[in-house]
Each structure stands twice: as structure tokens, then as C-alpha cells.
Amino acid sequence: MKPMPNLVRVEPVALLPTQAGCAVFLGDGTKTIVFYIDPGVGASINASLSGQVPQRPLTHDLYMLTLQAFGGKVSRAVIVRMENDVYYARLILEAENEIMERKIVEIDARPSDCLAITARSGAPFFVVRELWERLEDMSAVLRDMRDNGNGEDAAADGSDPL
């Protein structure tokens, strides 16, 4: 993948329980951001990141299987903006047709679904640099949560995530 200076590559740092679902912490090694997701997607992300293979395909697994059946793959996911405290992301997909022409498709998606899908595909996850630079660094908050025992990484089935 060619360098993309307008993007910051991030990785999941922690997945922590909240009263309404899960807090997802993403970081680049120097800064950490957080967004909140529902518990079902949190369990899906955790399962994928911890290498759990369900007996039957879950929703995000089904998405990946369908994409692969049509010869497509996930290229990357990008959080592109935040409006009214809601993050918006784009999932970038690639496919080649029978005459070997490459097609790239960009679709609107929730960051949580993007993370669940990139966790399954191994595709990179990014944040637009201009947005990244405006967001508050939550590294100290995460550290304090872990130090005070208020932020045990949570898994729906009790396994260790991240």
C-alpha cells in the first residue's frame, strides 16, 4: 500500500465495558482516541481480535464471506469525520472482474462495523489526519482506568480481548 500522508493508521488498543455497551480505544502508538459502540458489535470485534471462530457465521462473518464470494476484498477503513459527537467512516472495497479490471468501491459505514470487518480481513484502519489532530488524546484516561481497576478489557464470553 502506498503511503497516505493525509491518514493516520490506528490499531485497537482496548475494548472496555460501559453501562451502555463498549468503549473502543484506537491508537497510533503516540495518541489514543475512544468511541462508544453497542454490546453486540463489541462482542463481534472482541471475538475476531481474540481469534475466536464461531460455529456459525455471525453478521460480520457473513459480510466477509459474501464479499469474498464475489471476488472482493477489504482494502481499508477510514474514519472521515465527526459531526455532533458521531463518527463517520468509509469502508473501501476492491474487486476484479472477469476481464481483470479493478474496481474500487467506497461505502458509508459505522466505525464499529468497519473495525469488526477489518479485524476479520486484516485490512488497515485509518483516521483522517486533520480529524485525528483535533481529537483529544485519551491515553491517560485509559491508563487511569486500567490502573484503578475500572477498565478491565471486556469480552462477552469472558475471554481476554486485545
mmCIF file of the C-alpha atoms, coordinates in Angstrom:
data_MODEL
# 
_entry.id   MODEL 
# 
loop_
_atom_site.group_PDB 
_atom_site.id 
_atom_site.type_symbol 
_atom_site.label_atom_id 
_atom_site.label_alt_id 
_atom_site.label_comp_id 
_atom_site.label_asym_id 
_atom_site.label_entity_id 
_atom_site.label_seq_id 
_atom_site.pdbx_PDB_ins_code 
_atom_site.Cartn_x 
_atom_site.Cartn_y 
_atom_site.Cartn_z 
_atom_site.occupancy 
_atom_site.B_iso_or_equiv 
_atom_site.pdbx_formal_charge 
_atom_site.auth_seq_id 
_atom_site.auth_comp_id 
_atom_site.auth_asym_id 
_atom_site.auth_atom_id 
_atom_site.pdbx_PDB_model_num 
ATOM 1   C CA . MET A 1 1   ? 0.000   0.000   0.000   1.00 0.00 ? 1   MET A CA 1 
ATOM 2   C CA . LYS A 1 2   ? 1.413   3.365   -0.965  1.00 0.00 ? 2   LYS A CA 1 
ATOM 3   C CA . PRO A 1 3   ? 1.982   5.980   1.772   1.00 0.00 ? 3   PRO A CA 1 
ATOM 4   C CA . MET A 1 4   ? -1.069  8.090   2.601   1.00 0.00 ? 4   MET A CA 1 
ATOM 5   C CA . PRO A 1 5   ? 0.165   11.202  4.441   1.00 0.00 ? 5   PRO A CA 1 
ATOM 6   C CA . ASN A 1 6   ? -3.344  12.525  4.995   1.00 0.00 ? 6   ASN A CA 1 
ATOM 7   C CA . LEU A 1 7   ? -4.237  9.419   7.028   1.00 0.00 ? 7   LEU A CA 1 
ATOM 8   C CA . VAL A 1 8   ? -3.117  8.115   10.432  1.00 0.00 ? 8   VAL A CA 1 
ATOM 9   C CA . ARG A 1 9   ? -3.035  4.332   10.799  1.00 0.00 ? 9   ARG A CA 1 
ATOM 10  C CA . VAL A 1 10  ? -4.554  3.152   14.066  1.00 0.00 ? 10  VAL A CA 1 
ATOM 11  C CA . GLU A 1 11  ? -4.925  -0.157  15.853  1.00 0.00 ? 11  GLU A CA 1 
ATOM 12  C CA . PRO A 1 12  ? -7.343  -1.271  18.556  1.00 0.00 ? 12  PRO A CA 1 
ATOM 13  C CA . VAL A 1 13  ? -5.745  -0.653  21.950  1.00 0.00 ? 13  VAL A CA 1 
ATOM 14  C CA . ALA A 1 14  ? -8.578  -1.657  24.296  1.00 0.00 ? 14  ALA A CA 1 
ATOM 15  C CA . LEU A 1 15  ? -12.207 -2.693  24.342  1.00 0.00 ? 15  LEU A CA 1 
ATOM 16  C CA . LEU A 1 16  ? -13.770 -1.819  27.701  1.00 0.00 ? 16  LEU A CA 1 
ATOM 17  C CA . PRO A 1 17  ? -17.284 -2.306  29.074  1.00 0.00 ? 17  PRO A CA 1 
ATOM 18  C CA . THR A 1 18  ? -19.553 0.678   29.673  1.00 0.00 ? 18  THR A CA 1 
ATOM 19  C CA . GLN A 1 19  ? -23.082 0.866   31.047  1.00 0.00 ? 19  GLN A CA 1 
ATOM 20  C CA . ALA A 1 20  ? -24.494 1.108   27.514  1.00 0.00 ? 20  ALA A CA 1 
ATOM 21  C CA . GLY A 1 21  ? -22.065 -1.130  25.613  1.00 0.00 ? 21  GLY A CA 1 
ATOM 22  C CA . CYS A 1 22  ? -18.331 -0.857  24.989  1.00 0.00 ? 22  CYS A CA 1 
ATOM 23  C CA . ALA A 1 23  ? -15.666 1.804   24.671  1.00 0.00 ? 23  ALA A CA 1 
ATOM 24  C CA . VAL A 1 24  ? -13.244 1.184   21.823  1.00 0.00 ? 24  VAL A CA 1 
ATOM 25  C CA . PHE A 1 25  ? -9.819  2.785   22.191  1.00 0.00 ? 25  PHE A CA 1 
ATOM 26  C CA . LEU A 1 26  ? -7.812  3.192   18.969  1.00 0.00 ? 26  LEU A CA 1 
ATOM 27  C CA . GLY A 1 27  ? -4.219  4.367   18.915  1.00 0.00 ? 27  GLY A CA 1 
ATOM 28  C CA . ASP A 1 28  ? -1.195  5.012   16.749  1.00 0.00 ? 28  ASP A CA 1 
ATOM 29  C CA . GLY A 1 29  ? 1.441   4.447   19.454  1.00 0.00 ? 29  GLY A CA 1 
ATOM 30  C CA . THR A 1 30  ? 1.564   8.107   20.461  1.00 0.00 ? 30  THR A CA 1 
ATOM 31  C CA . LYS A 1 31  ? -2.101  9.012   20.914  1.00 0.00 ? 31  LYS A CA 1 
ATOM 32  C CA . THR A 1 32  ? -5.322  7.186   21.730  1.00 0.00 ? 32  THR A CA 1 
ATOM 33  C CA . ILE A 1 33  ? -8.923  8.092   20.853  1.00 0.00 ? 33  ILE A CA 1 
ATOM 34  C CA . VAL A 1 34  ? -12.164 6.499   22.010  1.00 0.00 ? 34  VAL A CA 1 
ATOM 35  C CA . PHE A 1 35  ? -15.619 5.870   20.598  1.00 0.00 ? 35  PHE A CA 1 
ATOM 36  C CA . TYR A 1 36  ? -18.579 4.011   22.038  1.00 0.00 ? 36  TYR A CA 1 
ATOM 37  C CA . ILE A 1 37  ? -20.417 1.076   20.484  1.00 0.00 ? 37  ILE A CA 1 
ATOM 38  C CA . ASP A 1 38  ? -23.292 -1.262  21.241  1.00 0.00 ? 38  ASP A CA 1 
ATOM 39  C CA . PRO A 1 39  ? -22.515 -4.525  23.066  1.00 0.00 ? 39  PRO A CA 1 
ATOM 40  C CA . GLY A 1 40  ? -23.317 -6.776  20.078  1.00 0.00 ? 40  GLY A CA 1 
ATOM 41  C CA . VAL A 1 41  ? -20.729 -5.176  17.810  1.00 0.00 ? 41  VAL A CA 1 
ATOM 42  C CA . GLY A 1 42  ? -18.323 -5.084  20.763  1.00 0.00 ? 42  GLY A CA 1 
ATOM 43  C CA . ALA A 1 43  ? -18.678 -8.845  21.150  1.00 0.00 ? 43  ALA A CA 1 
ATOM 44  C CA . SER A 1 44  ? -18.161 -9.301  17.406  1.00 0.00 ? 44  SER A CA 1 
ATOM 45  C CA . ILE A 1 45  ? -14.983 -7.196  17.419  1.00 0.00 ? 45  ILE A CA 1 
ATOM 46  C CA . ASN A 1 46  ? -13.678 -8.966  20.511  1.00 0.00 ? 46  ASN A CA 1 
ATOM 47  C CA . ALA A 1 47  ? -14.336 -12.401 19.042  1.00 0.00 ? 47  ALA A CA 1 
ATOM 48  C CA . SER A 1 48  ? -12.423 -11.572 15.887  1.00 0.00 ? 48  SER A CA 1 
ATOM 49  C CA . LEU A 1 49  ? -9.495  -9.871  17.630  1.00 0.00 ? 49  LEU A CA 1 
ATOM 50  C CA . SER A 1 50  ? -9.114  -12.762 20.052  1.00 0.00 ? 50  SER A CA 1 
ATOM 51  C CA . GLY A 1 51  ? -9.165  -15.348 17.243  1.00 0.00 ? 51  GLY A CA 1 
ATOM 52  C CA . GLN A 1 52  ? -12.470 -16.963 18.159  1.00 0.00 ? 52  GLN A CA 1 
ATOM 53  C CA . VAL A 1 53  ? -14.176 -18.790 15.328  1.00 0.00 ? 53  VAL A CA 1 
ATOM 54  C CA . PRO A 1 54  ? -17.958 -19.100 15.734  1.00 0.00 ? 54  PRO A CA 1 
ATOM 55  C CA . GLN A 1 55  ? -19.698 -22.372 14.957  1.00 0.00 ? 55  GLN A CA 1 
ATOM 56  C CA . ARG A 1 56  ? -21.949 -20.476 12.545  1.00 0.00 ? 56  ARG A CA 1 
ATOM 57  C CA . PRO A 1 57  ? -21.174 -17.188 10.745  1.00 0.00 ? 57  PRO A CA 1 
ATOM 58  C CA . LEU A 1 58  ? -22.078 -14.021 12.627  1.00 0.00 ? 58  LEU A CA 1 
ATOM 59  C CA . THR A 1 59  ? -23.237 -10.915 10.743  1.00 0.00 ? 59  THR A CA 1 
ATOM 60  C CA . HIS A 1 60  ? -19.734 -9.566  10.089  1.00 0.00 ? 60  HIS A CA 1 
ATOM 61  C CA . ASP A 1 61  ? -18.520 -13.040 9.110   1.00 0.00 ? 61  ASP A CA 1 
ATOM 62  C CA . LEU A 1 62  ? -21.410 -13.322 6.651   1.00 0.00 ? 62  LEU A CA 1 
ATOM 63  C CA . TYR A 1 63  ? -20.468 -9.953  5.166   1.00 0.00 ? 63  TYR A CA 1 
ATOM 64  C CA . MET A 1 64  ? -16.887 -11.135 4.633   1.00 0.00 ? 64  MET A CA 1 
ATOM 65  C CA . LEU A 1 65  ? -17.998 -14.453 3.133   1.00 0.00 ? 65  LEU A CA 1 
ATOM 66  C CA . THR A 1 66  ? -20.327 -12.664 0.705   1.00 0.00 ? 66  THR A CA 1 
ATOM 67  C CA . LEU A 1 67  ? -17.659 -10.167 -0.304  1.00 0.00 ? 67  LEU A CA 1 
ATOM 68  C CA . GLN A 1 68  ? -15.164 -12.986 -0.913  1.00 0.00 ? 68  GLN A CA 1 
ATOM 69  C CA . ALA A 1 69  ? -17.734 -14.996 -2.891  1.00 0.00 ? 69  ALA A CA 1 
ATOM 70  C CA . PHE A 1 70  ? -17.997 -12.080 -5.309  1.00 0.00 ? 70  PHE A CA 1 
ATOM 71  C CA . GLY A 1 71  ? -14.232 -11.797 -5.619  1.00 0.00 ? 71  GLY A CA 1 
ATOM 72  C CA . GLY A 1 72  ? -13.928 -8.717  -3.453  1.00 0.00 ? 72  GLY A CA 1 
ATOM 73  C CA . LYS A 1 73  ? -11.705 -7.779  -0.562  1.00 0.00 ? 73  LYS A CA 1 
ATOM 74  C CA . VAL A 1 74  ? -11.486 -5.048  2.038   1.00 0.00 ? 74  VAL A CA 1 
ATOM 75  C CA . SER A 1 75  ? -8.784  -2.530  1.155   1.00 0.00 ? 75  SER A CA 1 
ATOM 76  C CA . ARG A 1 76  ? -9.065  -0.301  4.240   1.00 0.00 ? 76  ARG A CA 1 
ATOM 77  C CA . ALA A 1 77  ? -11.417 1.599   6.521   1.00 0.00 ? 77  ALA A CA 1 
ATOM 78  C CA . VAL A 1 78  ? -11.165 5.304   7.314   1.00 0.00 ? 78  VAL A CA 1 
ATOM 79  C CA . ILE A 1 79  ? -12.881 7.431   9.949   1.00 0.00 ? 79  ILE A CA 1 
ATOM 80  C CA . VAL A 1 80  ? -13.514 10.536  7.864   1.00 0.00 ? 80  VAL A CA 1 
ATOM 81  C CA . ARG A 1 81  ? -15.349 12.982  10.095  1.00 0.00 ? 81  ARG A CA 1 
ATOM 82  C CA . MET A 1 82  ? -17.204 13.654  13.308  1.00 0.00 ? 82  MET A CA 1 
ATOM 83  C CA . GLU A 1 83  ? -20.491 15.538  13.475  1.00 0.00 ? 83  GLU A CA 1 
ATOM 84  C CA . ASN A 1 84  ? -22.499 16.093  16.667  1.00 0.00 ? 84  ASN A CA 1 
ATOM 85  C CA . ASP A 1 85  ? -20.211 13.665  18.536  1.00 0.00 ? 85  ASP A CA 1 
ATOM 86  C CA . VAL A 1 86  ? -20.875 10.904  15.973  1.00 0.00 ? 86  VAL A CA 1 
ATOM 87  C CA . TYR A 1 87  ? -18.010 9.444   13.932  1.00 0.00 ? 87  TYR A CA 1 
ATOM 88  C CA . TYR A 1 88  ? -18.500 8.643   10.246  1.00 0.00 ? 88  TYR A CA 1 
ATOM 89  C CA . ALA A 1 89  ? -16.367 6.141   8.371   1.00 0.00 ? 89  ALA A CA 1 
ATOM 90  C CA . ARG A 1 90  ? -15.861 4.788   4.880   1.00 0.00 ? 90  ARG A CA 1 
ATOM 91  C CA . LEU A 1 91  ? -15.140 1.173   4.012   1.00 0.00 ? 91  LEU A CA 1 
ATOM 92  C CA . ILE A 1 92  ? -13.064 0.829   0.855   1.00 0.00 ? 92  ILE A CA 1 
ATOM 93  C CA . LEU A 1 93  ? -13.542 -2.401  -1.092  1.00 0.00 ? 93  LEU A CA 1 
ATOM 94  C CA . GLU A 1 94  ? -11.730 -3.760  -4.158  1.00 0.00 ? 94  GLU A CA 1 
ATOM 95  C CA . ALA A 1 95  ? -12.690 -6.340  -6.734  1.00 0.00 ? 95  ALA A CA 1 
ATOM 96  C CA . GLU A 1 96  ? -11.508 -7.523  -10.117 1.00 0.00 ? 96  GLU A CA 1 
ATOM 97  C CA . ASN A 1 97  ? -13.983 -8.686  -12.711 1.00 0.00 ? 97  ASN A CA 1 
ATOM 98  C CA . GLU A 1 98  ? -13.563 -11.484 -15.221 1.00 0.00 ? 98  GLU A CA 1 
ATOM 99  C CA . ILE A 1 99  ? -11.656 -9.263  -17.638 1.00 0.00 ? 99  ILE A CA 1 
ATOM 100 C CA . MET A 1 100 ? -9.229  -8.261  -14.879 1.00 0.00 ? 100 MET A CA 1 
ATOM 101 C CA . GLU A 1 101 ? -10.413 -4.699  -14.482 1.00 0.00 ? 101 GLU A CA 1 
ATOM 102 C CA . ARG A 1 102 ? -10.002 -3.473  -10.951 1.00 0.00 ? 102 ARG A CA 1 
ATOM 103 C CA . LYS A 1 103 ? -12.929 -1.730  -9.317  1.00 0.00 ? 103 LYS A CA 1 
ATOM 104 C CA . ILE A 1 104 ? -12.783 0.245   -6.079  1.00 0.00 ? 104 ILE A CA 1 
ATOM 105 C CA . VAL A 1 105 ? -15.958 0.933   -4.138  1.00 0.00 ? 105 VAL A CA 1 
ATOM 106 C CA . GLU A 1 106 ? -16.243 3.240   -1.132  1.00 0.00 ? 106 GLU A CA 1 
ATOM 107 C CA . ILE A 1 107 ? -19.267 2.846   1.144   1.00 0.00 ? 107 ILE A CA 1 
ATOM 108 C CA . ASP A 1 108 ? -20.559 4.675   4.196   1.00 0.00 ? 108 ASP A CA 1 
ATOM 109 C CA . ALA A 1 109 ? -20.255 2.580   7.353   1.00 0.00 ? 109 ALA A CA 1 
ATOM 110 C CA . ARG A 1 110 ? -20.193 2.897   11.120  1.00 0.00 ? 110 ARG A CA 1 
ATOM 111 C CA . PRO A 1 111 ? -16.655 2.879   12.564  1.00 0.00 ? 111 PRO A CA 1 
ATOM 112 C CA . SER A 1 112 ? -17.651 -0.056  14.764  1.00 0.00 ? 112 SER A CA 1 
ATOM 113 C CA . ASP A 1 113 ? -18.671 -2.162  11.752  1.00 0.00 ? 113 ASP A CA 1 
ATOM 114 C CA . CYS A 1 114 ? -15.511 -1.084  9.947   1.00 0.00 ? 114 CYS A CA 1 
ATOM 115 C CA . LEU A 1 115 ? -13.426 -2.272  12.900  1.00 0.00 ? 115 LEU A CA 1 
ATOM 116 C CA . ALA A 1 116 ? -15.261 -5.606  13.053  1.00 0.00 ? 116 ALA A CA 1 
ATOM 117 C CA . ILE A 1 117 ? -14.692 -6.101  9.321   1.00 0.00 ? 117 ILE A CA 1 
ATOM 118 C CA . THR A 1 118 ? -11.042 -5.001  9.252   1.00 0.00 ? 118 THR A CA 1 
ATOM 119 C CA . ALA A 1 119 ? -10.361 -7.241  12.247  1.00 0.00 ? 119 ALA A CA 1 
ATOM 120 C CA . ARG A 1 120 ? -11.603 -10.171 10.166  1.00 0.00 ? 120 ARG A CA 1 
ATOM 121 C CA . SER A 1 121 ? -9.905  -9.183  6.910   1.00 0.00 ? 121 SER A CA 1 
ATOM 122 C CA . GLY A 1 122 ? -6.591  -7.901  8.237   1.00 0.00 ? 122 GLY A CA 1 
ATOM 123 C CA . ALA A 1 123 ? -7.110  -4.641  6.330   1.00 0.00 ? 123 ALA A CA 1 
ATOM 124 C CA . PRO A 1 124 ? -5.714  -1.438  7.859   1.00 0.00 ? 124 PRO A CA 1 
ATOM 125 C CA . PHE A 1 125 ? -7.824  1.084   9.757   1.00 0.00 ? 125 PHE A CA 1 
ATOM 126 C CA . PHE A 1 126 ? -7.158  4.832   9.466   1.00 0.00 ? 126 PHE A CA 1 
ATOM 127 C CA . VAL A 1 127 ? -8.343  8.215   10.707  1.00 0.00 ? 127 VAL A CA 1 
ATOM 128 C CA . VAL A 1 128 ? -8.147  11.316  8.509   1.00 0.00 ? 128 VAL A CA 1 
ATOM 129 C CA . ARG A 1 129 ? -5.122  13.249  9.843   1.00 0.00 ? 129 ARG A CA 1 
ATOM 130 C CA . GLU A 1 130 ? -6.930  16.596  10.138  1.00 0.00 ? 130 GLU A CA 1 
ATOM 131 C CA . LEU A 1 131 ? -9.606  14.954  12.336  1.00 0.00 ? 131 LEU A CA 1 
ATOM 132 C CA . TRP A 1 132 ? -7.003  12.948  14.292  1.00 0.00 ? 132 TRP A CA 1 
ATOM 133 C CA . GLU A 1 133 ? -5.133  16.114  15.196  1.00 0.00 ? 133 GLU A CA 1 
ATOM 134 C CA . ARG A 1 134 ? -8.330  17.751  16.538  1.00 0.00 ? 134 ARG A CA 1 
ATOM 135 C CA . LEU A 1 135 ? -9.314  14.803  18.743  1.00 0.00 ? 135 LEU A CA 1 
ATOM 136 C CA . GLU A 1 136 ? -8.412  14.682  22.416  1.00 0.00 ? 136 GLU A CA 1 
ATOM 137 C CA . ASP A 1 137 ? -5.725  12.182  23.432  1.00 0.00 ? 137 ASP A CA 1 
ATOM 138 C CA . MET A 1 138 ? -7.346  9.634   25.741  1.00 0.00 ? 138 MET A CA 1 
ATOM 139 C CA . SER A 1 139 ? -4.137  7.718   26.585  1.00 0.00 ? 139 SER A CA 1 
ATOM 140 C CA . ALA A 1 140 ? -4.039  8.989   30.182  1.00 0.00 ? 140 ALA A CA 1 
ATOM 141 C CA . VAL A 1 141 ? -7.722  8.207   30.696  1.00 0.00 ? 141 VAL A CA 1 
ATOM 142 C CA . LEU A 1 142 ? -7.189  4.634   29.500  1.00 0.00 ? 142 LEU A CA 1 
ATOM 143 C CA . ARG A 1 143 ? -4.104  4.259   31.702  1.00 0.00 ? 143 ARG A CA 1 
ATOM 144 C CA . ASP A 1 144 ? -6.000  5.577   34.751  1.00 0.00 ? 144 ASP A CA 1 
ATOM 145 C CA . MET A 1 145 ? -8.932  3.253   34.068  1.00 0.00 ? 145 MET A CA 1 
ATOM 146 C CA . ARG A 1 146 ? -6.620  0.266   33.915  1.00 0.00 ? 146 ARG A CA 1 
ATOM 147 C CA . ASP A 1 147 ? -4.549  1.368   36.948  1.00 0.00 ? 147 ASP A CA 1 
ATOM 148 C CA . ASN A 1 148 ? -7.677  1.871   39.066  1.00 0.00 ? 148 ASN A CA 1 
ATOM 149 C CA . GLY A 1 149 ? -9.269  -1.404  38.012  1.00 0.00 ? 149 GLY A CA 1 
ATOM 150 C CA . ASN A 1 150 ? -12.201 0.415   36.393  1.00 0.00 ? 150 ASN A CA 1 
ATOM 151 C CA . GLY A 1 151 ? -11.292 -0.644  32.898  1.00 0.00 ? 151 GLY A CA 1 
ATOM 152 C CA . GLU A 1 152 ? -10.851 -4.352  32.611  1.00 0.00 ? 152 GLU A CA 1 
ATOM 153 C CA . ASP A 1 153 ? -10.838 -5.326  28.967  1.00 0.00 ? 153 ASP A CA 1 
ATOM 154 C CA . ALA A 1 154 ? -14.202 -6.946  28.459  1.00 0.00 ? 154 ALA A CA 1 
ATOM 155 C CA . ALA A 1 155 ? -15.324 -9.894  26.449  1.00 0.00 ? 155 ALA A CA 1 
ATOM 156 C CA . ALA A 1 156 ? -18.874 -11.098 26.205  1.00 0.00 ? 156 ALA A CA 1 
ATOM 157 C CA . ASP A 1 157 ? -17.735 -14.672 26.825  1.00 0.00 ? 157 ASP A CA 1 
ATOM 158 C CA . GLY A 1 158 ? -15.112 -13.921 29.479  1.00 0.00 ? 158 GLY A CA 1 
ATOM 159 C CA . SER A 1 159 ? -12.096 -14.394 27.203  1.00 0.00 ? 159 SER A CA 1 
ATOM 160 C CA . ASP A 1 160 ? -9.283  -11.858 27.112  1.00 0.00 ? 160 ASP A CA 1 
ATOM 161 C CA . PRO A 1 161 ? -9.721  -9.291  24.344  1.00 0.00 ? 161 PRO A CA 1 
ATOM 162 C CA . LEU A 1 162 ? -6.959  -7.203  22.848  1.00 0.00 ? 162 LEU A CA 1 
# 
